[in-house]
């Protein structure tokens, strides 16, 4: 499955648009991450536990989006975007969405 934020794939032609696909996951903070983040906020620097949490959420959303695309027969997802939103205090949704398509190799003539 090709997943890209581009509108096309070099060397390939879109032969069918299948529509928008999406995947999301909701992640909640936990007390141990909060304690570490609070300490890090005092001295500055990257909040690695939250970075890891968001990376896991992003990958989960991508995986679910890909599953939806496969289910409708796509072999690529173009123009992929991400969005986050707060669901409740301490929990956020990560959404991945894009256009499911079928692509084929460009013909030589």
N, C-alpha and C positions, 0 to 999 in steps of 0.2 A: 504494500500500500504506500503510494507516494503521498506525503503530507507536506504542503508548502504554503508559505504566505504569499507566493507569487500568483499572478493571474493566469499563468500558463507554465508548462513544463518544457524547457528547451529540448528539441528533438522529438517532441510528441505533439499530437493533434487531439484536441477534445472532439470526440465523436458523439457524445451524448451528455447532456446535463441531467442529473437526477434529483437536484434540489438541495436544500440546506440540511446539513446534519449537525448535530451538537452532542456534547457530552459534558456532564458536570459532576462535581463532587463537593460536598460540604465538609470542611475540616474545622475542628474545634481545638482551641488552645488547651493545654493542660497545666496543672499547677507547677510542675517541675520546669517546664519551659518558661512560665511566667516568672518564677524566682530567678532563673538565670538571666532572662531578659531585663528584669528590673535592676539587677546588679550591673549588667552591661550598659544600661542607660546612664548609670552614674559615671562611668568612666569613658563611655563612647566606644564606637566600633561596630562591626557587623553583628547582628543577632543571628548567629549561625543556626540555632535551633528553629527559628522562624523561617529562615531561608530554606532549610531542609523541608520544613512543613509545606511551604509554598511549592517547592519543586515536586514533592510527592503529589500534591493536589493537582498541579499542572499535568503531570504524567497520567494521573488517573482520569482526568477530563479528556486528554488526548486519546487514551485507550478506549474510553466509552464512545467517543466520537467515531473512532475507526470501526468499532463494532457495529455502530448504526450504519455506517457507509457500506461495510461488507454485506450487511443484511439486505441492502437494496441493490446490490450488484456493482458497486463502484470499485474502481481500482486506483482512484486518486481523490484527494481532497485539496481543493485550491482555495486561495485567499483566506487562509486560516487566521482567526483572530482569537484573543482571549479577553475575558472580562471577569472582574471580581465584584462581589457585593456582600455587604454585611447582612447576615440572616438574623442574628441575635447577638447580644453582647458575648464576645468570645468565640463566635463562629462565623465563618465566611464561606461563600460559594465561589468556586473557580469554574468558569464556563469556557469551553472551547467550541468554536463553531466555524463552519466553512461550507464550501460548495462541493457536493459529491458529484463526480464526473467519471466517465469512462474515457480513457486516453489510449491512443495507439501510436506506434512508432510512425514517424513521418515516412512517407513513401519517397523513393528516389526519382520518381517521375512517371 
